[in-house]
Amino acid sequence: MDITKKKVLPKGALAIILHTCEFPEGNTWGKRITKQAIKVLHPQDEVGVLVYGSTGEQWLFELTPAREYASLATKINGAVIGDMPSFASTMSMGLAGLKKSDASAKHMIIISDGDPQPPSPKTLADFKSSQITISTISIFPHGGREVQIMQQIASATGGRYYFPDDPSLLPSIFIKESNTLKRTMIQNETVQPEVGFPSPILKGLDGLPPLHGYVLTTAKPRAETILQTPPKIDKTGEGEIDPLLVVYKRGLGTTAAFTSDLSTNWGKDWVNWESYRAFVQQLVTRISRVHRKGQLRLWSYAEGGRGTVVVEDFHPDATPLNLVAVVAGPHDRAPESLVLKQVGPTRYQASFPLWGKGRYQVRATGEGDGRKETTHGGLIVSYSPEYLKFNSDPLLLQEIVDRTGGQMLDPTTKPEQIYNRRKPKSSSRQVFDWFLVGLACLVPLDVAIRRVQIDPQAILAWFRPARATSTETMGALLQRKQAVESRLDAHRSDPVSAPAPEHLASVQPPATAPRTPAQPTSSGPPAEESVDADRMTTTERLLAMKRRRRDTDDEAD
């Protein structure tokens, strides 16, 4: 049962005492962790901070709802925290403020090095009697005495003691302590139960004793609130009632919730009550299933994806009945109605599809010939319907063996016989595909050989060493020499055109005589030839002499 739609939720009150000026950046840490502690509180929870300021022990701000975080944070940031001489005055101020609060849970946190004077035992006793717990945090204590003081304060009031080695752990400690106020569902107060709804549970019971605590809950719709608390009037004038004993029907069963306890803690007056045993017996009887004697017997089972309901009638008359069954199953599905058909003289049967794994509750009602009987039963589907087939299929297994080339194993076969039978196997691959690839590569090569003309001389020329370029003078002389030699060879092979030795001697000028121009025989063209003779080369002069020789021979003929 959850708390829903509550008009007034019980609140908590938290008082924080800061004495953080005697360790490095202590006031900065104190302000930071105080603000974080306020953030985790419920908006309606109350929080107050006490410090030792310029005027002595004082409230930085008295108990204020945590919803006013913005204004509280401003006051915390501007606080001037001094060295506190004694815990007594500050703790007394905090105790007085917490007593004035109407919070159901009250708590105090003290962070200090432990050197202020400890509070008196009477002050600690007042905290304990007021059910106000104190948790202490020692930070950079001077010695063992200071640690002992902080431990005694926490243990005397039922709080917790912390001794962190690192100041960075302080935020998590403060948040943990602030969360203690969230346990406000536990109501440690004495209430007188009132009857909210008549019930056989309270039959013959008068003068209900008080309860000294309960857990805050909210009754579900359509639930029967048998016992409840007196109305609590809030500030708006409206009353809030909390349930103490509630009975609720779920499906085919009944359940009850008693929000207090039947022990010596909250229910110590009930344990000593003279009607205590009768109350417990009637409560258990109310929520227990009643077994009535009848002639109908029901059993059900699951097969495949369907459930079957069978009802047997053992009445001596065995008159036909009209049997209707209601099946409630898992997944919050609406119950399904079944009409059972008679399959035998006294047997009725029906089936229904299973819609999931879980518990199926069956209730069958039979009417006929003035009779009306009801019987109950059920079945449980632990797995999905496909897992309900427990028979093997040897034909399917044999088909798998035949297709994969395996073998059917016997349950007694040893693992060594299964895994050691693997032998190396050889297999061949077709090379026809590779042959086609090779032919495809040869086709362009054949076309290239047939169509492309290759000059061997050009190819050889690429590999021959390059000739050095001859100079212009030597090259011209060699060419001239070769030309003259070829012409002389031609004259030697022709005796008719060869000039006489005496003629060659007369024509060739002396080696030492200077060159004199030839005397012209006439004033015509021969004069021009003599002028050009000086410009002729040796080969040209020889050719000219050859032509004159031919002309002379022609004239002689």
Secondary structure in CASP SS format (residue, H / E / C, confidence):
PFRMAT SS
TARGET T0000
AUTHOR 0000-0000-0000
METHOD secondary structure of the structure
MODEL  1
M C 1.00
D C 1.00
I C 1.00
T C 1.00
K C 1.00
K C 1.00
K C 1.00
V C 1.00
L C 1.00
P C 1.00
K C 1.00
G E 1.00
A E 1.00
L E 1.00
A E 1.00
I E 1.00
I E 1.00
L E 1.00
H C 1.00
T C 1.00
C C 1.00
E C 1.00
F C 1.00
P C 1.00
E C 1.00
G H 1.00
N H 1.00
T H 1.00
W H 1.00
G H 1.00
K H 1.00
R H 1.00
I H 1.00
T H 1.00
K H 1.00
Q H 1.00
A H 1.00
I H 1.00
K H 1.00
V C 1.00
L C 1.00
H C 1.00
P C 1.00
Q C 1.00
D C 1.00
E E 1.00
V E 1.00
G E 1.00
V E 1.00
L E 1.00
V E 1.00
Y E 1.00
G E 1.00
S C 1.00
T C 1.00
G E 1.00
E E 1.00
Q E 1.00
W E 1.00
L E 1.00
F E 1.00
E E 1.00
L E 1.00
T E 1.00
P E 1.00
A H 1.00
R H 1.00
E H 1.00
Y H 1.00
A H 1.00
S H 1.00
L H 1.00
A H 1.00
T H 1.00
K H 1.00
I H 1.00
N H 1.00
G C 1.00
A C 1.00
V C 1.00
I C 1.00
G C 1.00
D C 1.00
M C 1.00
P C 1.00
S E 1.00
F H 1.00
A H 1.00
S H 1.00
T H 1.00
M H 1.00
S H 1.00
M H 1.00
G H 1.00
L H 1.00
A H 1.00
G H 1.00
L H 1.00
K H 1.00
K H 1.00
S C 1.00
D C 1.00
A C 1.00
S C 1.00
A E 1.00
K E 1.00
H E 1.00
M E 1.00
I E 1.00
I E 1.00
I E 1.00
S E 1.00
D C 1.00
G C 1.00
D C 1.00
P C 1.00
Q E 1.00
P C 1.00
P C 1.00
S C 1.00
P H 1.00
K H 1.00
T H 1.00
L H 1.00
A H 1.00
D H 1.00
F H 1.00
K H 1.00
S H 1.00
S C 1.00
Q C 1.00
I E 1.00
T E 1.00
I E 1.00
S E 1.00
T E 1.00
I E 1.00
S E 1.00
I C 1.00
F C 1.00
P C 1.00
H C 1.00
G C 1.00
G H 1.00
R H 1.00
E H 1.00
V H 1.00
Q H 1.00
I H 1.00
M H 1.00
Q H 1.00
Q H 1.00
I H 1.00
A H 1.00
S H 1.00
A H 1.00
T H 1.00
G C 1.00
G C 1.00
R C 1.00
Y E 1.00
Y E 1.00
F C 1.00
P C 1.00
D C 1.00
D C 1.00
P H 1.00
S H 1.00
L H 1.00
L H 1.00
P H 1.00
S H 1.00
I H 1.00
F H 1.00
I H 1.00
K H 1.00
E H 1.00
S H 1.00
N H 1.00
T H 1.00
L H 1.00
K H 1.00
R C 1.00
T C 1.00
M C 1.00
I E 1.00
Q E 1.00
N C 1.00
E C 1.00
T C 1.00
V E 1.00
Q C 1.00
P C 1.00
E E 1.00
V E 1.00
G C 1.00
F C 1.00
P C 1.00
S C 1.00
P H 1.00
I H 1.00
L H 1.00
K C 1.00
G C 1.00
L C 1.00
D C 1.00
G C 1.00
L C 1.00
P C 1.00
P C 1.00
L E 1.00
H C 1.00
G C 1.00
Y E 1.00
V E 1.00
L C 1.00
T C 1.00
T C 1.00
A C 1.00
K C 1.00
P C 1.00
R C 1.00
A C 1.00
E E 1.00
T E 1.00
I E 1.00
L E 1.00
Q E 1.00
T C 1.00
P C 1.00
P C 1.00
K E 1.00
I E 1.00
D C 1.00
K C 1.00
T C 1.00
G C 1.00
E C 1.00
G E 1.00
E E 1.00
I C 1.00
D C 1.00
P E 1.00
L E 1.00
L E 1.00
V E 1.00
V E 1.00
Y E 1.00
K E 1.00
R E 1.00
G C 1.00
L C 1.00
G E 1.00
T E 1.00
T E 1.00
A E 1.00
A E 1.00
F E 1.00
T C 1.00
S C 1.00
D C 1.00
L C 1.00
S C 1.00
T C 1.00
N C 1.00
W C 1.00
G C 1.00
K H 1.00
D H 1.00
W H 1.00
V H 1.00
N C 1.00
W C 1.00
E C 1.00
S C 1.00
Y H 1.00
R H 1.00
A H 1.00
F H 1.00
V H 1.00
Q H 1.00
Q H 1.00
L H 1.00
V H 1.00
T H 1.00
R H 1.00
I H 1.00
S C 1.00
R C 1.00
V C 1.00
H C 1.00
R C 1.00
K C 1.00
G C 1.00
Q C 1.00
L E 1.00
R E 1.00
L E 1.00
W E 1.00
S E 1.00
Y E 1.00
A E 1.00
E E 1.00
G C 1.00
G C 1.00
R E 1.00
G E 1.00
T E 1.00
V E 1.00
V E 1.00
V E 1.00
E E 1.00
D E 1.00
F C 1.00
H C 1.00
P C 1.00
D C 1.00
A C 1.00
T C 1.00
P C 1.00
L C 1.00
N E 1.00
L E 1.00
V E 1.00
A E 1.00
V E 1.00
V E 1.00
A E 1.00
G C 1.00
P C 1.00
H C 1.00
D C 1.00
R C 1.00
A C 1.00
P C 1.00
E E 1.00
S E 1.00
L E 1.00
V E 1.00
L E 1.00
K E 1.00
Q E 1.00
V C 1.00
G C 1.00
P C 1.00
T C 1.00
R E 1.00
Y E 1.00
Q E 1.00
A E 1.00
S E 1.00
F E 1.00
P E 1.00
L C 1.00
W C 1.00
G C 1.00
K C 1.00
G E 1.00
R E 1.00
Y E 1.00
Q E 1.00
V E 1.00
R E 1.00
A E 1.00
T E 1.00
G E 1.00
E E 1.00
G E 1.00
D C 1.00
G C 1.00
R E 1.00
K E 1.00
E E 1.00
T E 1.00
T E 1.00
H E 1.00
G E 1.00
G E 1.00
L E 1.00
I E 1.00
V E 1.00
S C 1.00
Y C 1.00
S C 1.00
P H 1.00
E H 1.00
Y H 1.00
L H 1.00
K C 1.00
F C 1.00
N C 1.00
S C 1.00
D C 1.00
P H 1.00
L H 1.00
L H 1.00
L H 1.00
Q H 1.00
E H 1.00
I H 1.00
V H 1.00
D H 1.00
R H 1.00
T H 1.00
G C 1.00
G C 1.00
Q C 1.00
M C 1.00
L C 1.00
D C 1.00
P C 1.00
T C 1.00
T C 1.00
K C 1.00
P H 1.00
E H 1.00
Q H 1.00
I H 1.00
Y H 1.00
N C 1.00
R C 1.00
R C 1.00
K C 1.00
P C 1.00
K C 1.00
S C 1.00
S C 1.00
S C 1.00
R C 1.00
Q C 1.00
V C 1.00
F H 1.00
D H 1.00
W H 1.00
F H 1.00
L H 1.00
V H 1.00
G H 1.00
L H 1.00
A H 1.00
C H 1.00
L H 1.00
V H 1.00
P H 1.00
L H 1.00
D H 1.00
V H 1.00
A H 1.00
I H 1.00
R H 1.00
R H 1.00
V C 1.00
Q C 1.00
I C 1.00
D C 1.00
P H 1.00
Q H 1.00
A H 1.00
I H 1.00
L H 1.00
A H 1.00
W H 1.00
F H 1.00
R C 1.00
P C 1.00
A C 1.00
R C 1.00
A C 1.00
T C 1.00
S C 1.00
T C 1.00
E H 1.00
T H 1.00
M H 1.00
G H 1.00
A H 1.00
L H 1.00
L H 1.00
Q H 1.00
R H 1.00
K H 1.00
Q H 1.00
A H 1.00
V H 1.00
E H 1.00
S H 1.00
R H 1.00
L H 1.00
D H 1.00
A H 1.00
H H 1.00
R H 1.00
S C 1.00
D C 1.00
P C 1.00
V C 1.00
S C 1.00
A C 1.00
P C 1.00
A C 1.00
P H 1.00
E H 1.00
H H 1.00
L H 1.00
A H 1.00
S H 1.00
V H 1.00
Q C 1.00
P C 1.00
P C 1.00
A C 1.00
T C 1.00
A C 1.00
P C 1.00
R C 1.00
T C 1.00
P C 1.00
A C 1.00
Q C 1.00
P C 1.00
T C 1.00
S C 1.00
S C 1.00
G C 1.00
P C 1.00
P H 1.00
A H 1.00
E H 1.00
E H 1.00
S H 1.00
V H 1.00
D H 1.00
A H 1.00
D C 1.00
R C 1.00
M C 1.00
T C 1.00
T H 1.00
T H 1.00
E H 1.00
R H 1.00
L H 1.00
L H 1.00
A H 1.00
M H 1.00
K H 1.00
R H 1.00
R H 1.00
R H 1.00
R H 1.00
D H 1.00
T H 1.00
D H 1.00
D H 1.00
E H 1.00
A H 1.00
D C 1.00
END
